[in-house]
Amino acid sequence: MLKQAPKTTRLARSLRARETWGERLMSSWLRSQRFAPYKFRRQHPVGPHFLDFFCNEAKLNIEVDGSQHGFP
């Protein structure tokens, strides 16, 4: 895994601390071993954007709509 810039790491941690209700729900589903052996990363940086959930093994990105998109 590539090392991220300290500013990027701080921003990703901040986003993880302020999850929307949809992100919390999805996170609990992904952590419950339903998708073993796949591991998902939360708030994964890609360029100037942050992916809500990313699985490197499956090359899968999951974006969960939240308050920034209008309505939960």
N, C-alpha and C positions, 0 to 999 in steps of 0.2 A: 504494500500500500504506500502511495506517495505521501510524503510529509506535506501538510498544508501550512500556509502562512498563519502566524498567530492570530491575525485579525479574522481570518476565515474560521478558524477553530472557535474563537470567542463568539462569533455570530451564530455558528451552528449550535453551540451549547445554549445560547440564549433562546434560539428558536425551539430547541428541545424542551426547555424549561417552560415555555409558553405555548404548549400544544393546544390545539382546538379540541372540542369534544370528539369530533370525528377521528382525529389523529390518535387520541387516547384509546378510542375503541379499536381502531385498526392495529395499533401497537399491541394491545392485549391479545388480539387474535393471532398476530404474527409471532408473539413470544410463547404461545401456548404449545409449541412443538407440533402444530398441525401441518406445518410445511417442512418438517425435517427431511432431509439434511440442509435445507436452504436457510441461510441467515440473511436477515434484512438489516440494513443500516438506516437510521433515522436522520433526516436533514443532511443528506449527503451532498457535498458541494460539487457542482459541475459548471465550470466557467463562473459567470457572475450569478448563477442561479443555485438554489438548494432544492433537491428532490425530497419529497416527504419521506418516501421509503424506496430503497434501492437494494436489489439482490444481484450481486456480481455473478454468482454461479449461473443464474437463469437469464442474466442481462435484462432484468425486469425492473421497471420504474412504476411506482404507484403514487399518484397525486390524489390527495383527499381535499375536496372543496371545503372551505371554511369561511370565516367572517370576511377574509380579504376578497372573496368572490361574490359577496352580497348577502347570502343567507345560508345558515347551516343546513 
